[in-house]
Amino acid sequence: QVQLVESGGGVVQPGRSLRLSCAVSGFTFSTYGMHWVRQAPGKGLEWVAVISSDGSNKYYGDTVKGRFTISRDNSKNTLYLQMNSLRAEDTAMYYCAKDRRWDVLYGMDVWGQGTTVTVSS
Amino acid sequence: DIQMTQSPSSVSASVGDRVIITCRASQGISSWLAWYQQKPGKAPKLLIYAASNLQSGVPSRFSGSGSGTDFALTISSLQPEDFATYYCQQANSFPYTFGQGTKLEIK
């Protein structure tokens, strides 16, 4: 059974850091691109970042570029999102999602349940 | 960045109705478009990929069409479980972007 389980969310003060993790099972993790997508309370979906299957290529949304870093450990079947210099507007549910393929052109077919990040003093 | 604009932002319909949701890209994206369904408190679910390909396990009443800048998601005969919010997403170029969403409500 394909499963993605996020963890690491919580309440953090503005300017601080947080690292999210996404543990995957049920598929060959190292052959798929992986994404982070977030959703602020009551708002729509916002694409955050993607990483290629081997970790060599990474791309980011404009609002997080330079502050967030996506990474993966294929030996541990785990995806990460390091979030630095957090702002109130980063408050959201964060989802990890598996792409349908390695080339990340065909949509995100499996999603985790999400982890909540709240940035507040 | 490519902007994705969905129409309408919300729509009311009845069980059995045919509903069409449109998505327009600010520049051509070939067929690199996906559609998702999201229900309250749940993660999104992939419905359509590459503009017109039905994801495995998704009912055939859902279909996608279009290429270039104009796309559509059609639900041929609404079922009670279809009332949700729908999003389009372009995968033509980074950063990927979503439409603002279309909320489908029961009339």
Interface residues (C-beta under 8 A of the other chain):
Chain A: H35 V37 G44 L45 E46 W47 V50 Y59 Y60 G61 D62 Y95 A97 R100 V104 L105 Y106 G107 M108 D109 W111 G112 Q113 G114
Chain B: D1 W32 A34 Y36 Q38 A43 P44 K45 L46 I48 Y49 A50 N53 Q55 Y87 Q89 A91 F94 P95 Y96 T97 F98 G99 Q100 G101
